[in-house]
Amino acid sequence: MIPRSAFFVPLVAFVAVSCAKVGEPKPPFVRVPEAVKDLSASQSGNNILLTWTNPARNIDESAATNLAHVQIRSGEAAIGKVEVTGAGKPQFYPIPVAPGSDILRTFNVIVETKSGKTSKVSNTASITPVEVPGPVAGIRAVVDQRMITLTWNKPAEHPELAGSYVVTRNDRPSESQSVSDTKYEDMRYQRGKTVTYQVTPIRQVGDRMVAGMAAQSMPVLIEDTTPPQVPNGLDIVVSDNSAHLTWEANAETDLAGYYVFRSASAEGPFRPVSEGVITANYFVDPDYKPGTYYSVRAVDEFGNKSEPSPAFRGP
């Protein structure tokens, strides 16, 4: 005889299964990237520069992990395609423009995935290209007095369009400086370091700044090899067989001092009359002899010496 309890096992199992809840079906992921919303257009030299931020997410709010290309369009016509640098990252695309072109241009972009899905069309960016100044020429650099001084010539092409200049240093590109003259002084002095400068002329068009053609980069070794100016105004006052020498003080900020020399003849040889550098612009020679000639040289803190001052004869 089969026990009655055996008949209840399948029933309990059936009740347990029938009471389990089935969750709502989840919609499938839609791997379509969001549209670019910040497309902008600017001009740099003879290029229109489109910039934008790639979408970070798809329209279903999933991460945009399969982006492939960005289609560049002028109106509704595709004019180029570029690989995506990364989801959520900024990107740019240069478009050459013929010199003298002043026709309004409009652009938009579409983002494509590796599986062929495409985003909606981005916002529209518009720009009218203008003529720009050519590159500056003859960039020169002088390292002196704990400062780098750059000078250059105005552009040979359309110099009248260059209202200002932007100077960029390679180790601090975010700290570009704008100047209105063809000269730039850089106080960021790091002795022994080589830095590279680039000078770009700028045209002002209303409230818009348009970069002209950038000049070739200029590498500069920050090493002062510029001597001080020759001391001027040497004078002598004699008293009690001593000569009191004075001269005009040099204006260099990195001046270390002076060397004083004397000779029995205007042609020399001139020999130093003191040990080490004289830090003041005067000197007392206790061994003075009538008719002695003197000369002074300035020296900076880097050891650069000026030419000797003209020989000056004492009474």
C-alpha positions in Angstrom: 0.0 0.0 0.0 1.4 3.5 -1.0 1.5 6.1 1.8 -0.8 9.0 1.4 2.0 11.5 2.0 3.6 10.5 -1.3 0.6 12.1 -3.2 1.3 15.5 -1.8 4.9 16.0 -3.1 4.1 16.8 -6.7 1.3 19.0 -5.7 3.6 21.1 -3.4 6.2 21.4 -6.2 3.5 22.5 -8.6 2.2 25.1 -6.2 5.8 26.4 -5.7 6.5 26.7 -9.4 3.1 28.3 -10.2 3.7 31.0 -7.5 7.1 32.2 -8.8 6.9 35.7 -10.4 8.3 36.3 -13.9 10.0 39.8 -14.3 8.9 42.3 -16.9 10.9 41.8 -20.2 13.7 44.4 -20.6 13.8 46.4 -23.8 16.9 45.6 -26.0 19.8 48.0 -25.9 19.7 50.5 -28.8 23.4 51.1 -29.7 22.8 54.4 -31.5 25.1 57.2 -30.3 23.7 60.5 -29.2 24.2 63.4 -31.6 27.0 65.9 -31.3 25.7 69.1 -29.7 28.7 71.4 -29.6 30.1 71.6 -33.1 31.9 74.9 -33.8 33.9 76.4 -36.6 36.9 78.7 -36.5 39.6 79.8 -38.9 43.3 79.3 -38.4 45.5 80.4 -41.3 44.1 79.0 -44.5 42.1 76.3 -42.7 38.6 76.1 -41.2 38.9 74.2 -38.0 35.9 72.2 -36.9 35.8 71.2 -33.2 33.4 69.1 -31.2 33.0 66.6 -28.4 32.3 63.0 -29.3 29.2 61.5 -27.6 29.9 59.6 -24.4 26.6 57.7 -24.4 24.1 56.1 -26.7 20.4 57.3 -26.9 19.4 54.4 -24.5 21.9 55.9 -22.0 24.3 53.0 -22.3 28.0 53.8 -22.7 29.1 54.6 -26.3 31.8 51.9 -26.5 31.6 51.1 -30.2 32.1 54.5 -31.9 34.0 54.2 -35.2 33.9 57.3 -37.4 32.6 60.9 -37.6 31.2 61.9 -41.0 32.0 65.6 -41.8 29.3 67.2 -43.9 28.8 70.5 -45.7 25.0 70.9 -45.8 23.9 67.4 -46.6 26.9 66.4 -48.6 29.7 64.3 -47.0 33.1 65.9 -47.5 35.2 63.8 -45.2 35.4 61.1 -42.5 37.7 60.8 -39.5 38.2 58.0 -36.9 36.8 58.7 -33.5 39.5 59.6 -30.9 37.4 58.3 -28.1 33.9 58.6 -26.5 33.4 61.8 -24.7 36.7 63.2 -26.0 37.2 66.5 -27.9 38.1 66.2 -31.6 38.9 68.5 -34.5 39.0 68.4 -38.3 40.8 70.9 -40.6 39.3 71.9 -43.9 41.5 73.8 -46.3 40.1 77.1 -47.6 41.3 78.9 -50.7 42.9 82.3 -50.0 40.4 85.1 -50.7 37.4 83.0 -50.2 34.7 84.9 -48.4 31.6 82.7 -48.9 29.5 81.6 -45.9 30.2 77.9 -45.1 28.0 75.6 -43.0 28.9 72.3 -41.5 27.5 69.4 -39.4 28.6 66.0 -38.4 27.2 62.5 -37.9 28.7 59.8 -35.6 28.9 56.2 -36.9 29.4 53.0 -34.9 31.3 49.9 -35.8 28.0 48.1 -36.5 26.9 50.8 -38.9 24.5 52.7 -36.6 24.5 56.5 -37.1 23.6 59.3 -34.8 21.2 62.2 -35.7 22.8 65.2 -37.4 24.7 67.5 -35.1 24.0 71.2 -34.6 25.1 73.4 -37.5 28.3 75.5 -37.4 28.8 78.4 -39.8 31.7 80.6 -40.7 32.8 83.0 -43.4 36.5 82.7 -44.2 38.6 85.9 -44.4 42.0 86.8 -45.8 44.8 86.4 -43.2 48.3 87.7 -42.7 51.2 85.5 -43.8 53.9 84.2 -41.5 56.3 86.5 -39.7 59.9 86.3 -40.7 63.3 86.9 -39.1 62.6 85.7 -35.6 65.6 86.5 -33.3 66.2 85.7 -29.7 68.5 87.3 -27.2 69.1 85.8 -23.7 70.2 88.5 -21.3 69.5 89.9 -17.8 67.5 86.8 -16.8 65.1 87.3 -19.7 64.5 86.0 -23.2 63.7 88.7 -25.7 62.2 87.7 -29.1 61.9 90.1 -32.0 60.6 89.5 -35.6 59.7 91.2 -38.8 56.1 91.9 -39.9 54.6 89.4 -42.4 55.7 89.8 -46.0 52.1 88.9 -47.1 49.3 91.2 -45.9 51.3 92.9 -43.1 48.4 95.4 -42.8 46.1 92.7 -41.5 48.4 91.8 -38.5 46.9 93.7 -35.6 48.6 91.6 -32.9 50.8 88.5 -32.4 50.4 85.4 -30.3 53.6 83.9 -28.9 53.4 80.3 -27.7 56.1 78.5 -25.8 56.2 74.7 -26.2 56.6 73.8 -22.5 53.7 76.1 -21.5 51.2 76.1 -24.5 48.3 77.1 -22.3 50.1 80.3 -21.3 50.3 82.0 -24.8 50.8 85.7 -24.7 49.4 88.4 -27.1 51.5 91.4 -28.0 50.8 94.4 -30.3 54.4 95.0 -31.2 57.0 92.8 -33.0 58.8 92.2 -29.7 58.1 89.8 -26.8 59.9 89.6 -23.4 59.7 86.3 -21.5 60.7 86.5 -17.8 60.3 82.7 -17.3 64.0 82.1 -17.1 65.4 78.6 -16.6 69.1 78.5 -17.3 70.3 75.7 -19.5 66.9 74.7 -20.7 65.9 74.7 -24.4 62.5 76.0 -25.3 60.7 76.5 -28.6 58.7 79.5 -29.5 56.1 80.1 -32.3 54.8 83.5 -33.3 51.4 83.8 -35.1 50.0 87.0 -36.5 46.4 87.7 -35.6 43.7 89.6 -37.6 40.8 91.3 -35.8 37.5 90.9 -37.6 34.8 92.6 -35.5 34.8 90.7 -32.2 36.5 87.7 -33.9 40.2 86.9 -33.7 41.5 85.1 -36.7 44.9 83.4 -36.6 47.2 84.0 -39.6 49.9 81.7 -40.9 52.1 80.5 -38.1 55.9 81.0 -38.5 58.4 78.3 -38.3 59.2 77.3 -34.7 62.3 78.9 -33.0 64.3 76.8 -30.5 66.2 78.9 -27.9 68.8 77.7 -25.4 68.4 79.7 -22.3 72.0 80.5 -21.8 73.2 84.1 -21.3 76.1 84.9 -23.6 75.3 88.7 -23.9 78.0 90.9 -22.4 77.1 94.1 -20.5 77.5 97.6 -22.0 80.9 99.3 -22.0 81.2 101.5 -18.9 81.0 105.2 -19.7 82.0 108.5 -18.0 85.3 107.4 -16.5 86.9 110.2 -14.4 89.9 110.6 -12.1 90.5 112.8 -9.1 94.1 112.7 -7.6 95.0 113.4 -4.0 97.9 112.4 -1.8 99.4 110.1 -4.5 96.1 108.2 -4.8 93.7 108.2 -7.7 90.0 108.2 -7.0 88.3 106.7 -10.1 84.5 107.0 -10.8 82.3 106.0 -13.8 78.6 105.8 -14.6 76.9 102.7 -13.2 75.7 100.1 -15.7 72.0 99.5 -15.8 72.0 95.8 -16.4 69.9 93.8 -13.8 72.3 90.9 -13.9 75.4 93.0 -13.4 78.0 91.5 -11.1 80.5 94.4 -11.0 83.6 95.8 -12.7 87.3 95.1 -13.4 89.7 98.1 -13.3 92.9 98.0 -15.4 95.9 100.4 -15.7 98.9 100.9 -17.9 101.7 103.2 -18.4 100.8 103.6 -22.1 97.5 104.2 -24.0 98.3 101.1 -26.1 98.8 98.9 -23.1 99.3 96.3 -21.9 96.6 97.0 -19.3 96.8 94.9 -16.1 94.2 94.5 -13.4 94.7 96.7 -10.3 92.4 94.8 -8.0 91.7 91.2 -6.9 88.2 90.0 -7.9 85.2 92.0 -9.0 84.5 95.6 -7.8 80.9 95.9 -7.0 80.6 99.7 -6.8 81.2 102.2 -9.7 84.3 103.7 -8.1 87.8 102.6 -7.1 90.8 104.1 -5.2 94.2 103.3 -6.5 96.8 104.0 -3.7 99.7 103.3 -6.1 98.9 106.0 -8.6 101.6 107.5 -10.7 101.1 110.6 -12.8 100.2 110.0 -16.3 98.8 106.4 -15.7 96.1 105.2 -18.0 93.0 103.4 -16.8 90.2 101.3 -18.3 87.1 99.6 -16.9 85.2 96.5 -18.0 81.8 95.4 -16.7 81.0 91.8 -16.0 77.6 90.1 -15.4 76.7 87.2 -13.1 77.2 84.7 -15.9 80.8 85.8 -16.5 80.2 87.8 -19.7 82.6 90.8 -19.9 82.1 94.0 -21.7 84.7 95.5 -24.0 87.1 97.8 -22.1 86.2 101.4 -21.9 88.5 103.8 -23.8 91.8 104.4 -22.1 91.7 107.5 -19.7 94.9 109.2 -18.7 95.3 110.6 -15.2 96.8 114.0 -14.6 
